[in-house]
């Protein structure tokens, strides 16, 4: 079983490495016409190489490493959101308006739109808590963003310590603390800080419990079952928990190595996964009932519209007003959100039947998803001078490309080793989320939750240190 697990590990990591290398090729291709990408890539490689040289020195504090990193994260992100403000717009305004309505107990604005995307209500429910306590000010939400980002910094440190080493954990936490795009996006009213924190919490708890389950602990299996509630919370805020479940199922079946030789292990993991899935489904059923009561209508179950958009070769799988107008035309006919979404199925078939240049479409979508990290600066295009926006975009990309290049080295290190552990769930999720967005609508903001994982891969690439190998 161990040989088979190593084989499947190398297939998975080989696919991930291929995705990352193709992304770099697309960055180089894009840089031919937009030279800022090439400049950012060169500067990213420079700071990454410089950091690699500096790592030869002892620079980790003996005590309080996690506290120092989290304090830096809190100060940097707190200062940014305190000094740089932005009024909610577009989808961010939707989150803001719904959160205020929930806090004030007033009817939900644009209930038809929220019913199309019920995760808006999930995020708004979280945001409504501090608004109810401290008032309807954008600064209340940005303060929550800062808090969640700081807690995520602590979780990055815990993951790094669990998988790599204490020094690597400190470096990973520092990189997350100073990540510029995450810092700049902190001024927005959005869901990414919430569900990224929940995903990192899931990974850490999973790693801790998986070790004990390997030793046959029934209490750990019960604890793992409770993670079904955490997965439901992730799904409520952002519908990507199914990718985590699929990744977990693949890990249980293919990547457990010697542990998979024992029948008792299969029984324990099988019952645990089934119970986790059951708790996940029950929680979502209860939430769906709540959504229907709050909105006064049934919410959409499957986002068929997003699949339709993802197949739009003219826009590279990105949003377009024409696609949204088609969806809303069914609502104007009196359909509810779920029926309107299902009405997109024939249009999906039409796009598939019409034929596409799929290699071109997938290349454009991959670049949109992983090719740059400049949204932090671009977000300010309506409120700040053009020079400010461009400088911020370049800073974001320089940092991102440095981490990306080191992350590629980290994946290579993983690929070369035969070691197996529960940490393989991280690259599985990274690959799964990327492949999922090759099917549905894509935007660069959607890779936000992958940045801390990429940082962990990057730190492995820079240090080569593993405590419990990924």
C-alpha positions as CSV (number, residue, x, y, z in Angstrom):
1,X,0.0,0.0,0.0
2,X,2.9,2.4,0.7
3,X,4.2,2.1,-2.8
4,X,0.8,2.7,-4.2
5,X,0.3,5.8,-2.0
6,X,3.7,7.2,-3.0
7,X,2.7,6.6,-6.7
8,X,-0.6,8.5,-6.2
9,X,1.2,11.2,-4.3
10,X,3.5,11.8,-7.2
11,X,0.7,11.9,-9.7
12,X,-1.1,14.6,-7.6
13,X,2.0,16.7,-6.9
14,X,3.1,16.3,-10.5
15,X,-0.2,17.7,-11.6
16,X,0.1,20.6,-9.2
17,X,3.6,21.3,-10.3
18,X,2.5,21.2,-14.0
19,X,-0.3,23.8,-13.1
20,X,2.3,26.1,-11.4
21,X,4.8,25.8,-14.2
22,X,2.1,26.5,-16.9
23,X,1.1,29.5,-14.9
24,X,4.6,30.8,-14.9
25,X,4.7,30.3,-18.7
26,X,1.5,32.3,-19.0
27,X,3.0,35.1,-16.9
28,X,6.0,35.2,-19.3
29,X,3.7,35.2,-22.3
30,X,1.6,38.0,-20.8
31,X,4.8,39.9,-20.0
32,X,5.6,40.3,-23.7
33,X,2.9,42.8,-24.1
34,X,2.6,44.0,-20.5
35,X,6.2,44.5,-19.3
36,X,5.1,45.1,-15.7
37,X,4.6,41.4,-15.3
38,X,8.1,40.6,-16.3
39,X,9.5,43.3,-14.1
40,X,7.5,42.1,-11.1
41,X,8.6,38.5,-11.8
42,X,12.3,39.5,-11.9
43,X,12.0,41.5,-8.7
44,X,10.1,38.7,-7.1
45,X,12.8,36.2,-8.0
46,X,15.4,38.7,-6.6
47,X,13.8,39.1,-3.2
48,X,13.2,35.4,-3.0
49,X,16.9,34.6,-3.8
50,X,18.0,37.3,-1.3
51,X,15.8,35.7,1.4
52,X,17.2,32.3,0.6
53,X,20.7,33.6,1.3
54,X,19.7,35.3,4.5
55,X,18.2,32.1,5.9
56,X,21.7,30.8,6.5
57,X,21.8,33.0,9.6
58,X,20.0,32.3,12.9
59,X,17.3,34.9,13.1
60,X,14.3,33.2,14.9
61,X,13.5,34.5,18.3
62,X,13.8,31.9,21.1
63,X,10.5,32.9,22.6
64,X,7.2,34.4,21.4
65,X,7.8,33.8,17.7
66,X,4.1,33.4,17.0
67,X,3.2,36.4,19.1
68,X,5.7,38.6,17.3
69,X,4.4,37.6,13.9
70,X,0.8,38.1,14.9
71,X,1.6,41.5,16.4
72,X,3.3,42.6,13.2
73,X,0.3,41.4,11.2
74,X,-2.1,43.2,13.5
75,X,-0.1,46.5,13.4
76,X,0.5,46.5,9.6
77,X,-3.1,45.5,8.7
78,X,-4.6,47.7,11.3
79,X,-2.7,50.8,10.2
80,X,-3.6,50.2,6.5
81,X,-7.4,49.9,7.1
82,X,-7.2,52.9,9.5
83,X,-5.5,55.1,7.0
84,X,-6.8,53.8,3.6
85,X,-10.6,53.7,3.3
86,X,-12.8,52.6,0.5
87,X,-16.6,52.7,0.3
88,X,-18.2,49.4,-0.6
89,X,-19.1,49.0,-4.3
90,X,-20.4,46.2,-6.6
91,X,-20.5,42.8,-4.8
92,X,-18.9,44.4,-1.7
93,X,-21.8,46.8,-1.4
94,X,-24.1,43.8,-1.5
95,X,-22.4,42.2,1.5
96,X,-22.5,45.6,3.3
97,X,-26.2,46.2,2.6
98,X,-27.3,42.7,3.6
99,X,-25.2,42.8,6.8
100,X,-26.7,46.1,7.8
101,X,-30.2,44.8,7.1
102,X,-29.6,41.8,9.3
103,X,-28.1,43.9,12.1
104,X,-31.1,46.3,12.0
105,X,-33.7,43.6,11.5
106,X,-35.0,45.2,8.3
107,X,-35.9,43.4,5.0
108,X,-33.0,42.1,2.9
109,X,-32.3,44.3,-0.1
110,X,-32.1,42.6,-3.5
111,X,-33.4,39.4,-1.9
112,X,-33.7,37.8,-5.4
113,X,-29.9,38.3,-5.9
114,X,-29.0,36.9,-2.5
115,X,-31.2,33.9,-3.2
116,X,-29.1,33.4,-6.3
117,X,-26.0,33.4,-4.2
118,X,-26.9,32.4,-0.6
119,X,-23.3,32.5,0.5
120,X,-23.8,36.3,0.5
121,X,-26.2,35.9,3.4
122,X,-23.7,33.6,5.1
123,X,-21.0,36.2,5.1
124,X,-23.4,39.0,5.9
125,X,-24.6,37.0,8.9
126,X,-21.0,37.0,10.3
127,X,-20.5,40.7,9.5
128,X,-23.7,41.7,11.1
129,X,-22.5,40.6,14.5
130,X,-19.9,43.4,15.0
131,X,-22.2,45.8,13.2
132,X,-24.9,45.1,15.7
133,X,-22.5,45.6,18.6
134,X,-20.5,48.6,17.4
135,X,-22.6,50.3,14.7
136,X,-23.0,50.4,11.0
137,X,-19.6,51.7,10.0
138,X,-17.3,50.2,7.4
139,X,-14.4,50.5,9.9
140,X,-16.2,47.9,12.0
141,X,-16.0,45.3,9.2
142,X,-12.4,46.2,8.3
143,X,-11.4,45.8,12.0
144,X,-13.0,42.3,11.8
145,X,-10.9,41.7,8.7
146,X,-7.8,42.7,10.6
147,X,-8.7,40.4,13.5
148,X,-9.4,37.4,11.3
149,X,-6.2,38.0,9.3
150,X,-4.2,38.1,12.5
151,X,-5.8,34.9,13.7
152,X,-5.0,33.4,10.3
153,X,-1.4,34.4,10.9
154,X,-1.4,32.4,14.1
155,X,-2.9,29.4,12.2
156,X,-0.2,29.7,9.5
157,X,2.4,29.5,12.2
158,X,0.7,26.4,13.8
159,X,0.5,24.7,10.4
160,X,4.2,25.5,9.7
161,X,5.2,24.2,13.1
162,X,3.1,21.0,12.6
163,X,4.4,20.3,9.1
164,X,7.9,21.9,8.9
165,X,9.9,23.4,11.7
166,X,9.7,26.2,14.2
167,X,11.9,28.4,12.1
168,X,9.9,27.6,9.0
169,X,6.7,28.4,10.9
170,X,8.0,31.8,11.9
171,X,9.0,32.6,8.4
172,X,5.6,31.5,7.0
173,X,3.8,33.6,9.6
174,X,6.0,36.7,8.8
175,X,5.3,36.3,5.1
176,X,1.6,36.1,5.7
177,X,1.8,39.1,8.0
178,X,3.4,41.3,5.3
179,X,1.6,39.9,2.3
180,X,0.6,43.2,0.5
181,X,-2.5,42.1,-1.4
182,X,-4.1,40.6,1.7
183,X,-3.3,43.9,3.5
184,X,-4.8,46.1,0.8
185,X,-7.9,44.0,0.4
186,X,-8.5,44.4,4.1
187,X,-10.3,47.7,3.4
188,X,-13.1,45.8,1.6
189,X,-16.3,44.3,2.9
190,X,-16.0,40.8,1.6
191,X,-15.9,37.1,2.5
192,X,-12.3,36.1,1.9
193,X,-10.9,36.8,5.4
194,X,-13.8,34.8,7.0
195,X,-13.6,31.6,5.0
196,X,-9.8,31.6,4.7
197,X,-9.6,31.7,8.5
198,X,-12.1,28.8,8.7
199,X,-10.2,26.7,6.1
200,X,-6.9,27.2,7.9
201,X,-8.6,26.2,11.2
202,X,-9.9,23.1,9.4
203,X,-6.5,22.1,8.2
204,X,-4.9,22.5,11.6
205,X,-7.6,20.6,13.5
206,X,-7.5,17.9,10.8
207,X,-3.7,17.5,11.1
208,X,-3.9,17.2,14.9
209,X,-6.8,14.7,14.9
210,X,-5.4,12.6,12.0
211,X,-2.3,11.8,14.0
212,X,-4.4,10.4,16.8
213,X,-6.7,8.5,14.5
214,X,-3.7,6.8,13.0
215,X,-3.0,5.4,16.5
216,X,-6.6,4.1,16.7
217,X,-8.1,6.9,18.9
218,X,-11.9,6.7,18.8
219,X,-12.2,10.0,20.7
220,X,-10.1,11.7,17.9
221,X,-12.5,10.1,15.3
222,X,-15.4,11.7,17.2
223,X,-13.6,15.0,17.1
224,X,-13.0,14.7,13.4
225,X,-16.7,14.1,12.9
226,X,-17.4,17.4,14.5
227,X,-15.4,19.0,11.7
228,X,-18.5,18.5,9.6
229,X,-19.8,21.6,11.4
230,X,-16.7,23.6,10.4
231,X,-17.1,22.4,6.8
232,X,-20.7,23.5,6.9
233,X,-19.6,27.0,8.1
234,X,-17.2,27.2,5.2
235,X,-19.9,26.2,2.7
236,X,-22.3,28.7,4.1
237,X,-19.7,31.6,3.7
238,X,-18.2,30.3,0.4
239,X,-19.4,27.2,-1.4
240,X,-16.1,25.4,-1.7
241,X,-16.3,23.0,1.2
242,X,-17.1,20.2,-1.2
243,X,-13.6,20.5,-2.6
244,X,-12.2,19.9,0.9
245,X,-14.5,16.9,1.3
246,X,-13.4,15.4,-2.0
247,X,-9.7,16.1,-1.1
248,X,-10.2,14.3,2.2
249,X,-11.9,11.3,0.5
250,X,-9.0,11.1,-1.9
251,X,-6.5,11.2,0.9
252,X,-8.3,8.5,2.9
253,X,-8.4,6.2,-0.1
254,X,-5.1,6.8,-1.9
255,X,-2.6,8.5,0.4
256,X,-2.4,6.9,3.8
257,X,0.5,4.6,3.1
258,X,1.2,1.8,5.6
259,X,-1.9,2.8,7.7
260,X,-4.1,1.6,4.9
261,X,-3.0,-2.0,5.5
262,X,-5.1,-2.3,8.6
263,X,-8.8,-3.1,8.3
264,X,-9.5,-1.3,11.5
265,X,-8.1,1.8,10.1
266,X,-10.4,1.6,7.0
267,X,-13.4,1.1,9.3
268,X,-12.5,4.0,11.6
269,X,-11.9,6.4,8.7
270,X,-14.9,5.2,6.8
271,X,-17.3,5.7,9.7
272,X,-15.6,9.0,10.6
273,X,-16.0,10.4,7.0
274,X,-19.6,9.2,6.8
275,X,-20.5,10.8,10.1
276,X,-18.7,14.0,9.1
277,X,-20.6,14.1,5.8
278,X,-23.9,13.4,7.5
279,X,-23.3,16.2,10.0
280,X,-22.3,18.5,7.1
281,X,-25.5,17.7,5.2
282,X,-27.8,18.1,8.2
283,X,-26.2,21.5,9.1
284,X,-26.7,22.7,5.5
285,X,-30.3,21.6,5.4
286,X,-31.0,23.6,8.6
287,X,-29.2,26.6,7.1
288,X,-31.2,26.3,3.9
289,X,-34.4,26.5,5.9
290,X,-33.1,29.6,7.7
291,X,-32.2,31.2,4.3
292,X,-35.7,30.6,3.0
293,X,-37.3,32.1,6.1
294,X,-35.0,35.2,5.9
295,X,-35.4,35.8,2.2
296,X,-39.0,34.7,1.8
297,X,-38.1,32.5,-1.1
298,X,-36.1,29.3,-1.9
299,X,-32.4,29.8,-2.6
300,X,-30.6,28.4,-5.6
301,X,-29.1,25.0,-5.0
302,X,-26.5,24.8,-7.9
303,X,-24.8,27.8,-9.4
304,X,-25.5,26.8,-13.0
305,X,-25.0,30.5,-14.1
306,X,-21.3,30.4,-12.9
307,X,-20.7,27.3,-15.0
308,X,-22.2,29.1,-18.0
309,X,-19.9,32.1,-17.4
310,X,-17.0,29.8,-17.0
311,X,-17.5,28.5,-20.5
312,X,-17.6,32.0,-22.0
313,X,-14.6,32.0,-24.4
314,X,-15.0,35.7,-25.3
315,X,-14.4,36.8,-21.7
316,X,-12.0,34.0,-20.6
317,X,-14.5,32.7,-18.2
318,X,-15.0,36.0,-16.4
319,X,-18.1,38.0,-15.6
320,X,-20.0,39.8,-18.3
321,X,-23.2,41.9,-18.2
322,X,-24.7,40.0,-21.1
323,X,-24.5,36.7,-19.2
324,X,-26.0,38.3,-16.1
325,X,-28.8,39.8,-18.2
326,X,-29.7,36.4,-19.5
327,X,-30.0,35.0,-16.0
328,X,-32.1,38.0,-14.8
329,X,-34.4,37.6,-17.8
330,X,-35.7,34.4,-16.3
331,X,-36.3,36.1,-13.0
332,X,-38.4,38.8,-14.8
333,X,-40.5,36.0,-16.0
334,X,-41.5,35.2,-12.4
335,X,-39.2,32.3,-11.8
336,X,-37.6,31.9,-8.3
337,X,-33.8,31.8,-7.9
338,X,-33.5,28.0,-8.1
339,X,-35.6,27.8,-11.3
340,X,-33.7,30.6,-12.9
341,X,-30.4,28.9,-12.2
342,X,-31.7,25.6,-13.7
343,X,-32.8,27.6,-16.8
344,X,-29.2,28.1,-17.5
345,X,-28.6,24.4,-18.2
346,X,-29.8,24.5,-21.8
347,X,-27.5,27.5,-22.4
348,X,-24.6,25.6,-21.0
349,X,-25.3,22.8,-23.4
350,X,-25.5,25.3,-26.3
351,X,-22.0,26.7,-25.4
352,X,-20.6,23.2,-25.2
353,X,-22.2,22.2,-28.5
354,X,-21.0,25.4,-30.2
355,X,-17.4,24.4,-29.7
356,X,-14.6,26.3,-28.0
357,X,-10.9,26.8,-28.3
358,X,-10.6,25.0,-24.9
359,X,-6.8,25.2,-24.6
360,X,-7.0,29.0,-25.1
361,X,-10.0,29.3,-22.7
362,X,-8.3,27.3,-20.0
363,X,-5.0,29.2,-20.4
364,X,-6.9,32.5,-20.0
365,X,-8.7,31.2,-16.9
366,X,-5.6,29.8,-15.3
367,X,-3.8,33.2,-15.7
368,X,-6.9,35.0,-14.3
369,X,-6.9,32.7,-11.3
370,X,-3.2,32.2,-10.4
371,X,-1.3,34.4,-12.8
372,X,-1.2,37.6,-10.7
373,X,-2.1,39.0,-7.3
374,X,-2.7,42.6,-8.2
375,X,-6.3,43.0,-7.1
376,X,-5.2,44.7,-3.9
377,X,-4.1,47.7,-5.8
378,X,-6.6,47.5,-8.6
379,X,-9.4,47.7,-6.1
380,X,-8.5,51.3,-5.4
381,X,-8.9,52.4,-9.1
382,X,-12.1,54.3,-8.4
383,X,-10.9,56.2,-5.3
384,X,-7.2,56.8,-5.6
385,X,-4.8,58.4,-8.2
386,X,-3.7,56.2,-11.0
387,X,0.0,56.2,-9.8
388,X,-1.1,55.0,-6.4
389,X,-3.0,52.1,-8.0
390,X,-0.2,51.1,-10.3
391,X,2.4,51.1,-7.5
392,X,0.2,49.0,-5.3
393,X,-0.4,46.5,-8.1
394,X,3.3,46.1,-8.8
395,X,4.1,45.7,-5.0
396,X,1.4,43.0,-4.8
397,X,2.8,41.1,-7.8
398,X,6.4,41.4,-6.7
399,X,5.6,39.7,-3.4
400,X,3.3,37.1,-5.0
401,X,5.8,36.1,-7.7
402,X,8.6,35.6,-5.1
403,X,6.3,33.4,-3.0
404,X,5.1,31.6,-6.2
405,X,8.7,30.8,-7.4
406,X,9.6,29.5,-3.9
407,X,6.4,27.6,-3.8
408,X,7.3,25.8,-7.0
409,X,10.6,24.7,-5.4
410,X,8.6,23.5,-2.3
411,X,6.4,21.4,-4.5
412,X,9.5,19.9,-6.2
413,X,10.9,19.0,-2.7
414,X,7.6,17.3,-1.8
415,X,7.6,15.4,-5.1
416,X,11.1,14.1,-4.7
417,X,10.4,12.5,-1.3
418,X,8.6,9.3,-0.6
419,X,7.2,10.5,2.8
420,X,3.4,10.5,3.4
421,X,1.3,12.4,5.9
422,X,-2.0,14.1,6.5
423,X,-0.3,17.3,5.3
424,X,-0.9,16.2,1.7
425,X,-4.4,17.5,2.1
426,X,-3.0,21.0,1.6
427,X,-1.7,20.5,-2.0
428,X,-4.8,18.4,-2.7
429,X,-7.0,21.3,-1.9
430,X,-4.8,23.7,-3.8
431,X,-5.1,21.6,-6.9
432,X,-8.8,20.9,-6.4
433,X,-9.8,24.6,-6.1
434,X,-7.7,25.5,-9.1
435,X,-9.3,22.7,-11.3
436,X,-12.8,23.7,-10.0
437,X,-12.3,27.2,-11.3
438,X,-11.3,25.9,-14.7
439,X,-14.9,24.8,-14.9
440,X,-16.8,27.7,-13.3
441,X,-16.5,31.5,-13.3
442,X,-13.0,32.8,-12.5
443,X,-11.5,35.9,-10.9
444,X,-8.1,36.5,-9.3
445,X,-9.8,37.2,-5.9
446,X,-10.9,33.6,-5.7
447,X,-7.3,32.4,-5.1
448,X,-7.1,34.4,-1.8
449,X,-7.5,31.3,0.4
450,X,-4.6,29.6,-1.5
451,X,-2.0,32.3,-0.6
452,X,-1.3,31.0,2.9
453,X,-0.9,27.4,1.5
454,X,1.4,28.8,-1.2
455,X,3.4,30.5,1.5
456,X,3.8,27.2,3.4
457,X,5.0,25.5,0.2
458,X,7.4,28.5,-0.4
459,X,8.9,28.2,3.1
460,X,9.5,24.5,2.5
461,X,11.2,25.4,-0.7
462,X,13.4,28.0,0.9
463,X,14.3,26.1,4.1
464,X,13.9,22.4,3.1
465,X,13.0,21.8,6.8
466,X,10.3,19.3,7.6
467,X,9.2,18.1,11.0
468,X,6.2,16.0,9.8
469,X,6.8,15.9,6.1
470,X,4.0,17.3,3.9
